[in-house]
């Protein structure tokens, strides 16, 4: 009798938990059970393939069959044996195909950015990768691979630096461990490295100024955030134009990582708002306090205002190592990470399995919506990237110096996708389909879009372009969403709609390159089409 009552009680608890779980928005799916690497760096190409990239200085403990090239196991030990593993993989979303790629020099904690022609620029790392520049030119036939530049290298070693594409299509590389300057790619005439003292000012006794958050503002200047400090930086003249108030709540950059985004640019593009969320307790990294609660607070500031101040609010969960992903709607998904500890090998605990949706247009303290939890802890060295179909791809998590599959938080080789609520079955009928769009658009130019919709468009839809950033260490370098000006839609035959859009006015609003263009109908985005902004 007692056993039957216990069974009934457990059944009721299971039903309640199941119902409460299913009531939360969003769904999860497993895409790949073994990607062969734990992706530390992830980027989506204009051919809708995904570049996954790990560090190369230490080979995994698990034997793998897909050998690709051979190199020394460790770079500082001449007697070390060689390994023959792939440290980078190309994932084809259309058929779940994985292709090993060859990268030779060490990419541990490096940085990246897409160039205007769609080439992925990859800079720095550790050991023999410290000054290396690499390129990956994506292609349709999957015969593309990494190219390590032989005749050119970085002027200053870059480990834990950040990249940002500029209005003219060049890339600025900011900071790094023991690097307090900036440099450009392609390299310019004059000094190759320009000193940027702010990065040294932002350093504390456990560093906390690495992987600085760098955002290009529509006025052409950079918002640069490190530790709890931020400045408006005129990189052309190497002048700090403004110092913003310090963000309360402790350090926010590596190794105390929160995350940051620039919110969608809209209307006349004169205003830009930055959000910084989460982070570790001060000294959690230095004192190895794996149980120290993570920060709940988020700061939001209008970086282009005359006298800007931080507006503070709390997330539902404290979170470090979270990834902030701009969705096609302009909302932000905060996913991955932990609720305690800091960045570093085996220095965090309590994985944060619930994503959170940040809705920037809602009133203060009503902006966060808890999402359906996943089941895979993704902590140190994990990534999140927006896909053209509106899902978010999750990869990586290796909180150990080597691959380790027999510990509390094992190295993670699975690739998953999270589908926000706008992809729920009941909203499928509202999802528009792009059937006509130019391959290339020009600054300030007007162009037509032809859309099919099974659901009548009662209002003019949004047309939003999203960049493909380089995601690593809780910050997506170059991430951007721009809402375009749209004229009234003209309805046609059998659910066809044609409407005119206007491209961004200049490279300050949207740097040149390839973007995912989404048509958003009443909060439901289409599958994106890639378009080049030239």
PyMOL commands that set and color helices and strands:
alter all, ss='L'
color gray80, all
select helices_A, chain A and resi 2-23+127-129+198-201+421-423+425-430+493-495
alter helices_A, ss='H'
color red, helices_A
select strands_A, chain A and resi 27-32+41-44+49-53+67-72+82-85+88-92+97-101+111-114+119-123+133-137+146-148+162-165+171-174+181-185+194-195+213-216+222-226+229-234+239-243+259-262+273-277+297-302+311-314+323-326+332-335+338-341+348-351+354-358+368-373+382-386+392-396+415-419+433-436+440-441+446-452+462-466+470-472+475-477+481-483+485-486+490-491+496-502+513-521+524-525+529-533
alter strands_A, ss='S'
color yellow, strands_A
deselect
rebuild
show_as cartoon
